[in-house]
Amino acid sequence: MAIVLTGVLLLCIQPIIHVMLTPVEAIQETKYYLTICFLGIPFIVAYNVMGSIFRGLGDSKSPMYFVAIACFFNIVLDYLFIGYFDLHAMGAALGTVGAQVMSVIIAFIVIYKRKLIQIHKEDFKVKKSIILDVIKIGFPICIQDGFIQISFIIITIIANSRGVDVAAAVGVVEKIIGFCFLVPSSMLSAISAICAQCIGTKQHQRAKDTLKYGIIIALSFGILFTILCQFISKPLVSLFSQEQIVIMYGGQYLRSYIFDCIFAAISFGFSGYFTAYGYSIISFIHNFISILTVRIPGAYLASYLFPDNLFPMGLASPAGSLLSAIICIIVYQYMKKHHKLN
């Protein structure tokens, strides 16, 4: 499926560039970036599958280590390809995909060395009940992630319509935010896996404690990242671009966008918790609502009302995550009151 998707996306690169209103100056770089990123899709799928194996076996630490390793390689490769070789967008894509490849290789080596799974011919038989369970939980998450990516694309289209400098600034900040979001994303996976094990053994209080401490950890990192970025936003952006106009816009955008790490820590934690109970549809609903009512309209209005400042546009994503967090807390209290979480 991943290979088929990769092939389809590679064939659609030109229409995608057209739909995203890519500035003429950036079309060639965008082609390079999309081509390399699409070629990396099988590695993303492979990593997620391997990470799920570890978490399913009760080992949530190893996937976090793999993410940390990928993060390290991403930073090193970005500095090498973008900074030293001056490959621009192509360098960013090579850094991202290269880091994903390294994490997959390391995860595979660990699985092989520990002999965590044994594959037999019987394992390839289709089991309808398992497939239905996977679809029940996985399909809402799949659609949810799809909408999130679409919202990013729309925000990118809005940025592209404002010129190549703004588009470059938004692209750089997305890379930085992607790094910062490794913590809440890892906590989501960890909370989901650990809570599922607790629920399976009827340890519902322990599942609640896992949710609480998982959110606290992610929230602590989110607050730390937010405070730091208020002071070092421009130096961070300057690691990826030496153009002063891009650094200025990127600094504005990062200082507001980084607040998303705080509110996402809460919504991500609850999403993992609800998924562990089999209520992944809740995650889909709150993300769908926040995207349609806050993220996209907020980014568009901010872009229209403040054409010379990216700080207001950067607030759209944190505002969406705040709404998601509020919805999650309300739903949690309701389900707890009606004994649906035990």
Buried (B, 14 or more C-beta within 10 A) or exposed (E): EBEEEBEEBEEEBEEBBEEBBBBEEBEBBBBBBBBBBBBBBBBBBBBBEBBBBBBEBEBBEBBBBBBEBBBEBBBBBBBBBBEEEEBBBBBBBBBBBBBBBBBBBBBEEBBEEEEBEEEEEEEEEEEEEEEEEEEEBEEBBEBBEEBBEEBBEBBBBBBBBBBBBBBBBBBBBBBBBEBBBBBBBBBBBBBBBBBBBBBEEEBBEBBBBBBEBBBEBBBEBBBBBBEEBEEBBBEBBBBBBEBEBBBBBBBBBBBBBBBBBBBBBBBBBBBBBBBBBEBBBBBBBBBBBBBEEBBBBBBBEBBEEEEEBBBBBBBBBBBBBBBBBBBBEEBBEEBEEEEEBE
